[in-house]
């Protein structure tokens, strides 16, 4: 599960980076800062779940390919 762990770490690092960037941009407006931080966290979690789901479905597909001519 090396690739899944690596992808998780990448999403975590990028999410934290985006979180702190939003915090720095909206440091004077606390309402906008909170909304931006919430948006970053929700977007990061949703994108990670989508990526992990797609990755795992490609790793272990539910439907196997049908070979041509094998009837």
Backbone as XML, in Angstrom:
<?xml version="1.0"?>
<chain id="A" units="angstrom">
  <residue number="1" name="UNK">
    <atom name="N" x="0.824" y="-1.198" z="0.000"/>
    <atom name="CA" x="0.000" y="0.000" z="0.000"/>
    <atom name="C" x="0.867" y="1.260" z="0.000"/>
  </residue>
  <residue number="2" name="UNK">
    <atom name="N" x="1.984" y="1.197" z="-0.662"/>
    <atom name="CA" x="2.879" y="2.345" z="-0.704"/>
    <atom name="C" x="2.299" y="3.528" z="-1.453"/>
  </residue>
  <residue number="3" name="UNK">
    <atom name="N" x="1.610" y="3.268" z="-2.584"/>
    <atom name="CA" x="1.059" y="4.354" z="-3.383"/>
    <atom name="C" x="-0.100" y="5.027" z="-2.663"/>
  </residue>
  <residue number="4" name="UNK">
    <atom name="N" x="-0.918" y="4.271" z="-1.964"/>
    <atom name="CA" x="-2.032" y="4.858" z="-1.223"/>
    <atom name="C" x="-1.514" y="5.744" z="-0.089"/>
  </residue>
  <residue number="5" name="UNK">
    <atom name="N" x="-0.490" y="5.301" z="0.596"/>
    <atom name="CA" x="0.110" y="6.100" z="1.667"/>
    <atom name="C" x="0.736" y="7.371" z="1.103"/>
  </residue>
  <residue number="6" name="UNK">
    <atom name="N" x="1.447" y="7.251" z="-0.012"/>
    <atom name="CA" x="2.078" y="8.410" z="-0.638"/>
    <atom name="C" x="1.031" y="9.431" z="-1.070"/>
  </residue>
  <residue number="7" name="UNK">
    <atom name="N" x="-0.046" y="8.970" z="-1.691"/>
    <atom name="CA" x="-1.120" y="9.866" z="-2.094"/>
    <atom name="C" x="-1.776" y="10.552" z="-0.914"/>
  </residue>
  <residue number="8" name="UNK">
    <atom name="N" x="-1.947" y="9.817" z="0.183"/>
    <atom name="CA" x="-2.533" y="10.392" z="1.387"/>
    <atom name="C" x="-1.652" y="11.507" z="1.939"/>
  </residue>
  <residue number="9" name="UNK">
    <atom name="N" x="-0.354" y="11.268" z="1.973"/>
    <atom name="CA" x="0.583" y="12.280" z="2.479"/>
    <atom name="C" x="0.570" y="13.512" z="1.568"/>
  </residue>
  <residue number="10" name="UNK">
    <atom name="N" x="0.517" y="13.296" z="0.257"/>
    <atom name="CA" x="0.487" y="14.428" z="-0.677"/>
    <atom name="C" x="-0.768" y="15.261" z="-0.463"/>
  </residue>
  <residue number="11" name="UNK">
    <atom name="N" x="-1.937" y="14.610" z="-0.331"/>
    <atom name="CA" x="-3.168" y="15.358" z="-0.085"/>
    <atom name="C" x="-3.109" y="16.098" z="1.247"/>
  </residue>
  <residue number="12" name="UNK">
    <atom name="N" x="-2.543" y="15.480" z="2.258"/>
    <atom name="CA" x="-2.427" y="16.124" z="3.568"/>
    <atom name="C" x="-1.545" y="17.371" z="3.489"/>
  </residue>
  <residue number="13" name="UNK">
    <atom name="N" x="-0.405" y="17.249" z="2.833"/>
    <atom name="CA" x="0.524" y="18.385" z="2.719"/>
    <atom name="C" x="-0.096" y="19.518" z="1.906"/>
  </residue>
  <residue number="14" name="UNK">
    <atom name="N" x="-0.717" y="19.189" z="0.770"/>
    <atom name="CA" x="-1.332" y="20.229" z="-0.056"/>
    <atom name="C" x="-2.511" y="20.880" z="0.654"/>
  </residue>
  <residue number="15" name="UNK">
    <atom name="N" x="-3.286" y="20.092" z="1.392"/>
    <atom name="CA" x="-4.402" y="20.651" z="2.158"/>
    <atom name="C" x="-3.925" y="21.601" z="3.249"/>
  </residue>
  <residue number="16" name="UNK">
    <atom name="N" x="-2.882" y="21.209" z="3.959"/>
    <atom name="CA" x="-2.335" y="22.102" z="4.993"/>
    <atom name="C" x="-1.741" y="23.370" z="4.383"/>
  </residue>
  <residue number="17" name="UNK">
    <atom name="N" x="-1.072" y="23.232" z="3.260"/>
    <atom name="CA" x="-0.504" y="24.399" z="2.583"/>
    <atom name="C" x="-1.616" y="25.368" z="2.160"/>
  </residue>
  <residue number="18" name="UNK">
    <atom name="N" x="-2.676" y="24.839" z="1.560"/>
    <atom name="CA" x="-3.799" y="25.681" z="1.148"/>
    <atom name="C" x="-4.480" y="26.322" z="2.358"/>
  </residue>
  <residue number="19" name="UNK">
    <atom name="N" x="-4.586" y="25.585" z="3.450"/>
    <atom name="CA" x="-5.196" y="26.103" z="4.675"/>
    <atom name="C" x="-4.437" y="27.331" z="5.183"/>
  </residue>
  <residue number="20" name="UNK">
    <atom name="N" x="-3.118" y="27.230" z="5.208"/>
    <atom name="CA" x="-2.324" y="28.345" z="5.712"/>
    <atom name="C" x="-2.261" y="29.504" z="4.722"/>
  </residue>
  <residue number="21" name="UNK">
    <atom name="N" x="-2.343" y="29.219" z="3.435"/>
    <atom name="CA" x="-2.392" y="30.289" z="2.439"/>
    <atom name="C" x="-3.680" y="31.092" z="2.598"/>
  </residue>
  <residue number="22" name="UNK">
    <atom name="N" x="-4.802" y="30.392" z="2.764"/>
    <atom name="CA" x="-6.087" y="31.076" z="2.985"/>
    <atom name="C" x="-6.037" y="31.877" z="4.283"/>
  </residue>
  <residue number="23" name="UNK">
    <atom name="N" x="-5.414" y="31.319" z="5.317"/>
    <atom name="CA" x="-5.298" y="32.032" z="6.590"/>
    <atom name="C" x="-4.494" y="33.320" z="6.433"/>
  </residue>
  <residue number="24" name="UNK">
    <atom name="N" x="-3.446" y="33.273" z="5.624"/>
    <atom name="CA" x="-2.618" y="34.458" z="5.426"/>
    <atom name="C" x="-3.324" y="35.499" z="4.558"/>
  </residue>
  <residue number="25" name="UNK">
    <atom name="N" x="-4.063" y="35.064" z="3.556"/>
    <atom name="CA" x="-4.735" y="35.999" z="2.657"/>
    <atom name="C" x="-5.841" y="36.756" z="3.387"/>
  </residue>
  <residue number="26" name="UNK">
    <atom name="N" x="-6.626" y="36.056" z="4.203"/>
    <atom name="CA" x="-7.767" y="36.665" z="4.887"/>
    <atom name="C" x="-7.496" y="36.911" z="6.365"/>
  </residue>
  <residue number="27" name="UNK">
    <atom name="N" x="-6.290" y="37.291" z="6.727"/>
    <atom name="CA" x="-5.969" y="37.459" z="8.145"/>
    <atom name="C" x="-6.695" y="38.637" z="8.790"/>
  </residue>
  <residue number="28" name="UNK">
    <atom name="N" x="-7.148" y="39.615" z="8.004"/>
    <atom name="CA" x="-7.841" y="40.775" z="8.577"/>
    <atom name="C" x="-9.346" y="40.576" z="8.683"/>
  </residue>
  <residue number="29" name="UNK">
    <atom name="N" x="-9.907" y="39.636" z="7.953"/>
    <atom name="CA" x="-11.355" y="39.397" z="7.970"/>
    <atom name="C" x="-11.604" y="37.981" z="8.505"/>
  </residue>
  <residue number="30" name="UNK">
    <atom name="N" x="-11.973" y="37.899" z="9.775"/>
    <atom name="CA" x="-12.110" y="36.597" z="10.442"/>
    <atom name="C" x="-13.243" y="35.759" z="9.852"/>
  </residue>
  <residue number="31" name="UNK">
    <atom name="N" x="-14.332" y="36.398" z="9.416"/>
    <atom name="CA" x="-15.434" y="35.630" z="8.826"/>
    <atom name="C" x="-15.012" y="34.991" z="7.512"/>
  </residue>
  <residue number="32" name="UNK">
    <atom name="N" x="-14.352" y="35.775" z="6.666"/>
    <atom name="CA" x="-13.885" y="35.239" z="5.382"/>
    <atom name="C" x="-12.801" y="34.191" z="5.603"/>
  </residue>
  <residue number="33" name="UNK">
    <atom name="N" x="-11.978" y="34.400" z="6.609"/>
    <atom name="CA" x="-10.919" y="33.435" z="6.906"/>
    <atom name="C" x="-11.521" y="32.094" z="7.324"/>
  </residue>
  <residue number="34" name="UNK">
    <atom name="N" x="-12.510" y="32.118" z="8.178"/>
    <atom name="CA" x="-13.156" y="30.878" z="8.617"/>
    <atom name="C" x="-13.853" y="30.159" z="7.476"/>
  </residue>
  <residue number="35" name="UNK">
    <atom name="N" x="-14.533" y="30.917" z="6.617"/>
    <atom name="CA" x="-15.206" y="30.316" z="5.474"/>
    <atom name="C" x="-14.196" y="29.724" z="4.491"/>
  </residue>
  <residue number="36" name="UNK">
    <atom name="N" x="-13.096" y="30.438" z="4.273"/>
    <atom name="CA" x="-12.048" y="29.929" z="3.382"/>
    <atom name="C" x="-11.400" y="28.668" z="3.921"/>
  </residue>
  <residue number="37" name="UNK">
    <atom name="N" x="-11.144" y="28.644" z="5.214"/>
    <atom name="CA" x="-10.532" y="27.469" z="5.823"/>
    <atom name="C" x="-11.476" y="26.266" z="5.762"/>
  </residue>
  <residue number="38" name="UNK">
    <atom name="N" x="-12.753" y="26.498" z="6.023"/>
    <atom name="CA" x="-13.729" y="25.426" z="5.931"/>
    <atom name="C" x="-13.826" y="24.895" z="4.503"/>
  </residue>
  <residue number="39" name="UNK">
    <atom name="N" x="-13.811" y="25.797" z="3.540"/>
    <atom name="CA" x="-13.873" y="25.388" z="2.134"/>
    <atom name="C" x="-12.659" y="24.558" z="1.737"/>
  </residue>
  <residue number="40" name="UNK">
    <atom name="N" x="-11.496" y="24.945" z="2.206"/>
    <atom name="CA" x="-10.272" y="24.203" z="1.888"/>
    <atom name="C" x="-10.318" y="22.812" z="2.509"/>
  </residue>
  <residue number="41" name="UNK">
    <atom name="N" x="-10.740" y="22.711" z="3.753"/>
    <atom name="CA" x="-10.795" y="21.414" z="4.428"/>
    <atom name="C" x="-11.806" y="20.501" z="3.737"/>
  </residue>
  <residue number="42" name="UNK">
    <atom name="N" x="-12.997" y="21.025" z="3.456"/>
    <atom name="CA" x="-14.020" y="20.199" z="2.805"/>
    <atom name="C" x="-13.591" y="19.775" z="1.402"/>
  </residue>
  <residue number="43" name="UNK">
    <atom name="N" x="-12.999" y="20.688" z="0.647"/>
    <atom name="CA" x="-12.552" y="20.353" z="-0.703"/>
    <atom name="C" x="-11.445" y="19.306" z="-0.667"/>
  </residue>
  <residue number="44" name="UNK">
    <atom name="N" x="-10.512" y="19.444" z="0.268"/>
    <atom name="CA" x="-9.413" y="18.485" z="0.373"/>
    <atom name="C" x="-9.937" y="17.097" z="0.741"/>
  </residue>
  <residue number="45" name="UNK">
    <atom name="N" x="-10.839" y="17.027" z="1.689"/>
    <atom name="CA" x="-11.390" y="15.729" z="2.100"/>
    <atom name="C" x="-12.179" y="15.090" z="0.964"/>
  </residue>
  <residue number="46" name="UNK">
    <atom name="N" x="-13.013" y="15.873" z="0.285"/>
    <atom name="CA" x="-13.810" y="15.326" z="-0.816"/>
    <atom name="C" x="-12.930" y="14.854" z="-1.967"/>
  </residue>
  <residue number="47" name="UNK">
    <atom name="N" x="-11.916" y="15.643" z="-2.329"/>
    <atom name="CA" x="-11.021" y="15.235" z="-3.419"/>
    <atom name="C" x="-10.215" y="14.001" z="-3.033"/>
  </residue>
  <residue number="48" name="UNK">
    <atom name="N" x="-9.799" y="13.906" z="-1.763"/>
    <atom name="CA" x="-9.057" y="12.725" z="-1.321"/>
    <atom name="C" x="-9.928" y="11.471" z="-1.390"/>
  </residue>
  <residue number="49" name="UNK">
    <atom name="N" x="-11.173" y="11.582" z="-0.927"/>
    <atom name="CA" x="-12.063" y="10.421" z="-0.971"/>
    <atom name="C" x="-12.295" y="9.987" z="-2.412"/>
  </residue>
  <residue number="50" name="UNK">
    <atom name="N" x="-12.482" y="10.946" z="-3.317"/>
    <atom name="CA" x="-12.683" y="10.618" z="-4.730"/>
    <atom name="C" x="-11.427" y="9.957" z="-5.306"/>
  </residue>
  <residue number="51" name="UNK">
    <atom name="N" x="-10.266" y="10.501" z="-5.005"/>
    <atom name="CA" x="-9.018" y="9.931" z="-5.515"/>
    <atom name="C" x="-8.804" y="8.521" z="-4.959"/>
  </residue>
  <residue number="52" name="UNK">
    <atom name="N" x="-8.986" y="8.353" z="-3.661"/>
    <atom name="CA" x="-8.766" y="7.039" z="-3.043"/>
    <atom name="C" x="-9.739" y="6.004" z="-3.591"/>
  </residue>
  <residue number="53" name="UNK">
    <atom name="N" x="-10.984" y="6.403" z="-3.796"/>
    <atom name="CA" x="-11.978" y="5.485" z="-4.349"/>
    <atom name="C" x="-11.588" y="5.056" z="-5.763"/>
  </residue>
  <residue number="54" name="UNK">
    <atom name="N" x="-11.210" y="6.013" z="-6.596"/>
    <atom name="CA" x="-10.797" y="5.683" z="-7.974"/>
    <atom name="C" x="-9.541" y="4.813" z="-7.973"/>
  </residue>
  <residue number="55" name="UNK">
    <atom name="N" x="-8.600" y="5.136" z="-7.106"/>
    <atom name="CA" x="-7.357" y="4.360" z="-7.027"/>
    <atom name="C" x="-7.643" y="2.914" z="-6.620"/>
  </residue>
  <residue number="56" name="UNK">
    <atom name="N" x="-8.452" y="2.727" z="-5.602"/>
    <atom name="CA" x="-8.737" y="1.383" z="-5.132"/>
    <atom name="C" x="-9.580" y="0.586" z="-6.123"/>
  </residue>
  <residue number="57" name="UNK">
    <atom name="N" x="-10.464" y="1.250" z="-6.851"/>
    <atom name="CA" x="-11.257" y="0.544" z="-7.856"/>
    <atom name="C" x="-10.397" y="0.110" z="-9.038"/>
  </residue>
  <residue number="58" name="UNK">
    <atom name="N" x="-9.366" y="0.861" z="-9.347"/>
    <atom name="CA" x="-8.442" y="0.439" z="-10.406"/>
    <atom name="C" x="-7.513" y="-0.666" z="-9.914"/>
  </residue>
  <residue number="59" name="UNK">
    <atom name="N" x="-7.220" y="-0.657" z="-8.632"/>
    <atom name="CA" x="-6.343" y="-1.675" z="-8.058"/>
    <atom name="C" x="-7.027" y="-3.039" z="-8.031"/>
  </residue>
  <residue number="60" name="UNK">
    <atom name="N" x="-8.308" y="-3.052" z="-7.668"/>
    <atom name="CA" x="-9.101" y="-4.276" z="-7.611"/>
    <atom name="C" x="-10.430" y="-4.036" z="-8.325"/>
  </residue>
  <residue number="61" name="UNK">
    <atom name="N" x="-10.464" y="-4.189" z="-9.653"/>
    <atom name="CA" x="-11.711" y="-3.897" z="-10.382"/>
    <atom name="C" x="-12.814" y="-4.892" z="-10.036"/>
  </residue>
  <residue number="62" name="UNK">
    <atom name="N" x="-14.049" y="-4.414" z="-10.080"/>
    <atom name="CA" x="-15.194" y="-5.264" z="-9.782"/>
    <atom name="C" x="-15.561" y="-6.141" z="-10.967"/>
  </residue>
  <residue number="63" name="UNK">
    <atom name="N" x="-15.367" y="-5.634" z="-12.185"/>
    <atom name="CA" x="-15.692" y="-6.364" z="-13.402"/>
    <atom name="C" x="-14.386" y="-6.659" z="-14.138"/>
  </residue>
  <residue number="64" name="UNK">
    <atom name="N" x="-14.169" y="-7.901" z="-14.491"/>
    <atom name="CA" x="-12.942" y="-8.272" z="-15.215"/>
    <atom name="C" x="-13.139" y="-8.091" z="-16.705"/>
  </residue>
  <residue number="65" name="UNK">
    <atom name="N" x="-12.086" y="-7.722" z="-17.411"/>
    <atom name="CA" x="-12.202" y="-7.560" z="-18.852"/>
    <atom name="C" x="-12.498" y="-8.900" z="-19.540"/>
  </residue>
  <residue number="66" name="UNK">
    <atom name="N" x="-13.273" y="-8.853" z="-20.601"/>
    <atom name="CA" x="-13.610" y="-10.052" z="-21.374"/>
    <atom name="C" x="-12.685" y="-10.105" z="-22.583"/>
  </residue>
  <residue number="67" name="UNK">
    <atom name="N" x="-11.980" y="-11.222" z="-22.757"/>
    <atom name="CA" x="-11.039" y="-11.358" z="-23.858"/>
    <atom name="C" x="-11.790" y="-11.570" z="-25.164"/>
  </residue>
  <residue number="68" name="UNK">
    <atom name="N" x="-11.265" y="-10.984" z="-26.240"/>
    <atom name="CA" x="-11.836" y="-11.160" z="-27.573"/>
    <atom name="C" x="-11.667" y="-12.617" z="-28.016"/>
  </residue>
  <residue number="69" name="UNK">
    <atom name="N" x="-12.707" y="-13.210" z="-28.591"/>
    <atom name="CA" x="-12.622" y="-14.552" z="-29.123"/>
    <atom name="C" x="-12.771" y="-15.649" z="-28.079"/>
  </residue>
  <residue number="70" name="UNK">
    <atom name="N" x="-12.911" y="-15.324" z="-26.832"/>
    <atom name="CA" x="-13.085" y="-16.333" z="-25.793"/>
    <atom name="C" x="-14.562" y="-16.431" z="-25.454"/>
  </residue>
  <residue number="71" name="UNK">
    <atom name="N" x="-15.291" y="-17.243" z="-26.204"/>
    <atom name="CA" x="-16.744" y="-17.367" z="-25.986"/>
    <atom name="C" x="-17.067" y="-18.718" z="-25.438"/>
  </residue>
</chain>
